[in-house]
Amino acid sequence: MDCNSVGLVKPQTFNFGSTDNPLVLESGHLLGPVDIVFETYGAPNADRSNAILILHALSGNHHAAGYNDPHDRQTGWWDGMIGPGKPFDTNRFWVICSNIIGGCKGSTGPTSIDPLTGAPYGLNFPIVTIGDMVEAQKRLVDHLGISRLYSMAGGSMGGFQVLEWALRFPDMVRSAICIASAARLSAQAIAFNSIGRSAIIRDPEWKEGQYNGKGPEQGLAMARMIGHITYLSEMLLDVKFGRRLQSANRFSYNFTSEFAIESYLNYKGSTFTQRFDANSYLYITKAMDYFDLSRAYGPLKQAFARIKARCLFVSYSSDWLFPTLQTKEMVRALLSNGKPVSFIEVDSPFGHDAFLLEEEKLGRIVSGFLTGVGKEVEA
Amino acid sequence: MDCNSVGLVKPQTFNFGSTDNPLVLESGHLLGPVDIVFETYGAPNADRSNAILILHALSGNHHAAGYNDPHDRQTGWWDGMIGPGKPFDTNRFWVICSNIIGGCKGSTGPTSIDPLTGAPYGLNFPIVTIGDMVEAQKRLVDHLGISRLYSMAGGSMGGFQVLEWALRFPDMVRSAICIASAARLSAQAIAFNSIGRSAIIRDPEWKEGQYNGKGPEQGLAMARMIGHITYLSEMLLDVKFGRRLQSANRFSYNFTSEFAIESYLNYKGSTFTQRFDANSYLYITKAMDYFDLSRAYGPLKQAFARIKARCLFVSYSSDWLFPTLQTKEMVRALLSNGKPVSFIEVDSPFGHDAFLLEEEKLGRIVSGFLTGVGKEVEA
């Protein structure tokens, strides 16, 4: 085991809204009881002013670092970023990663039991928004006795949550790190999400969302395959796969998946179905499509006037799903409000997934930023 | 009716290989009898040296200009380019557009009757390549008494055919116009095609390709939707649709297609199923994936040494499916062989579909090029 690992971690569950004070969703629906599954790394200081909240992306979860079991062969999804001496340094910070509502990793979502029926919600689960996810996280942060977060960080949809936090609860966010993200999805990104949902909904095994067991595996695999292409750059695919055939040098002259890129996508699609729920995929991508800071808070310049956090934005040169242009739009809006903002475009061939793959580059940037935030507090 | 229209046109059919001399496909299979459906516009000159062959793309067909019926509300797919006084000027040229084999518009393909069984081929149709399509066109061109084509032109997969012609039959191609195309598909483009095929193959209505009637409409619509995103630029989608909702200003908070871009893609997907066969979609995209000039003829510089045609390459600035980089690679290979080559990147927001949509810009380029070819002949 990596000696800089946070080691064994046990997920915890926070429950609220079972008897009163349910979550009032943006749609107007009430949601309760609500479970929030989360992990913490490091320890709180005396006044709990050293907490950093990590927000995960579409297919992520609360298990961001370390191991849940001594036999685990894989660590949490951001293990290179979180641990003693790492960028989110658990010797200094109390790092918390919470699982979003609507997902399928323990927090309340469509696979949870609907108290009204005693059966899984399925499509009776209400639509949740990024704002609703953040409201639920706010309950957790309150429960943990944190009045102001030292920082928060997230990539992609995690970045949406960072932005929503900074705008919705400006007094609770001292600094914010928004990576490979945007103030809203482009029409193209909505289109890819929508086609992914269509693949699930058109799969006869979906059964209007009331499937039992395996469910629409074919549709979910398709959705993941489509998504996966958008996470990687064209150049990376050419370098990694090119036109290489999987197992022979001769064409098969049939419709088997013979190019290496095809096998790779099939593999990514089918493994995803083993770890993700199709209805959750519908709910989470819909939340992404709905996210639009300007719709909720007005034009960006006006919206960002309320931000009190010191912000860091990171984008990646080959990310075509969340291109740098969209990050620059946010940086400009903060600058025009005279807000402190740091921005860097990282040169990377890895496309959108760079925020998960380029940990060393990102780590240096995050370390410097967090140190700067600390100095500002001391000054 | 446009006074520069070629007017009413009747498709013709050329049949070969019914008793002997079938097509020997690259896979080694024999194909015969073979029907080739084609249209001609303008008239041949005395020595038939004024023929221009038009090659169509994935979802195109032989009906490139004019009307097939006086009541037709739509003209052929390149009507702005072909006609009296138009870039492919039918006052000067004898323009021929032939339907590819493997398609579903009359030329022999998977919907045709298999003479061995008396039933439609379905998946018993052999895999055809771009080279096989060109071999079939060569039979047509021979049949029409043309020893050398004045020019040929095609966009996207039509460009593949142009390149294959110029390499396979260099003495028969006086000039060649290759638009929004490449010497091979990128891994990303193969991935999109492959996912489209998966959508069809995973549709239970596909029935291993032996469907009757409607067939895998859901899968084919999905494939078209995926393809359609790749044909347009991100910027165009943002300008044309952005985050606009289709029919209300309030979110529906359910999984209906509420963004305008979603409705548009659904429309494009479902109308496509009314005019295209799912098996043909499999065969044609597979032919595209297999196309690779370097595999057949060696590295580009070596391959292009055999070209005798004067070449024009056109790419579009916002085409991310066939980016300009891929065209430049071919232009460099021709230049390094000392071949005459013209190249222009057209500034356009329309993405890959620009070759169909930006007729005025393309028209000026093509007119000039064809005139230049004529002068060269006279000189």
Chai-1 contact restraints between the chains, C-beta under 6 A:
chainA,res_idxA,chainB,res_idxB,connection_type,confidence,min_distance_angstrom,max_distance_angstrom,comment,restraint_id
A,S27,B,Y253,contact,1.0,0.0,6.0,A-B,restraint_1
A,I127,B,Y253,contact,1.0,0.0,6.0,A-B,restraint_2
A,S186,B,E234,contact,1.0,0.0,6.0,A-B,restraint_3
A,S186,B,D238,contact,1.0,0.0,6.0,A-B,restraint_4
A,A187,B,L237,contact,1.0,0.0,6.0,A-B,restraint_5
A,A187,B,D238,contact,1.0,0.0,6.0,A-B,restraint_6
A,A187,B,F241,contact,1.0,0.0,6.0,A-B,restraint_7
A,A187,B,G242,contact,1.0,0.0,6.0,A-B,restraint_8
A,A187,B,I261,contact,1.0,0.0,6.0,A-B,restraint_9
A,Q188,B,E234,contact,1.0,0.0,6.0,A-B,restraint_10
A,Q188,B,L237,contact,1.0,0.0,6.0,A-B,restraint_11
A,I190,B,F259,contact,1.0,0.0,6.0,A-B,restraint_12
A,I190,B,I261,contact,1.0,0.0,6.0,A-B,restraint_13
A,A191,B,I229,contact,1.0,0.0,6.0,A-B,restraint_14
A,A191,B,I261,contact,1.0,0.0,6.0,A-B,restraint_15
A,A191,B,L265,contact,1.0,0.0,6.0,A-B,restraint_16
A,S194,B,E262,contact,1.0,0.0,6.0,A-B,restraint_17
A,I195,B,M225,contact,1.0,0.0,6.0,A-B,restraint_18
A,I195,B,I226,contact,1.0,0.0,6.0,A-B,restraint_19
A,R202,B,Q218,contact,1.0,0.0,6.0,A-B,restraint_20
A,Q218,B,R202,contact,1.0,0.0,6.0,A-B,restraint_21
A,M225,B,I195,contact,1.0,0.0,6.0,A-B,restraint_22
A,I226,B,I195,contact,1.0,0.0,6.0,A-B,restraint_23
A,I229,B,A191,contact,1.0,0.0,6.0,A-B,restraint_24
A,E234,B,S186,contact,1.0,0.0,6.0,A-B,restraint_25
A,E234,B,Q188,contact,1.0,0.0,6.0,A-B,restraint_26
A,L237,B,A187,contact,1.0,0.0,6.0,A-B,restraint_27
A,L237,B,Q188,contact,1.0,0.0,6.0,A-B,restraint_28
A,D238,B,S186,contact,1.0,0.0,6.0,A-B,restraint_29
A,D238,B,A187,contact,1.0,0.0,6.0,A-B,restraint_30
A,F241,B,A187,contact,1.0,0.0,6.0,A-B,restraint_31
A,G242,B,A187,contact,1.0,0.0,6.0,A-B,restraint_32
A,F251,B,Y290,contact,1.0,0.0,6.0,A-B,restraint_33
A,Y253,B,S27,contact,1.0,0.0,6.0,A-B,restraint_34
A,Y253,B,I127,contact,1.0,0.0,6.0,A-B,restraint_35
A,F255,B,L282,contact,1.0,0.0,6.0,A-B,restraint_36
A,F259,B,I190,contact,1.0,0.0,6.0,A-B,restraint_37
A,I261,B,A187,contact,1.0,0.0,6.0,A-B,restraint_38
A,I261,B,I190,contact,1.0,0.0,6.0,A-B,restraint_39
A,I261,B,A191,contact,1.0,0.0,6.0,A-B,restraint_40
A,E262,B,S194,contact,1.0,0.0,6.0,A-B,restraint_41
A,L265,B,A191,contact,1.0,0.0,6.0,A-B,restraint_42
A,L282,B,F255,contact,1.0,0.0,6.0,A-B,restraint_43
A,Y290,B,F251,contact,1.0,0.0,6.0,A-B,restraint_44
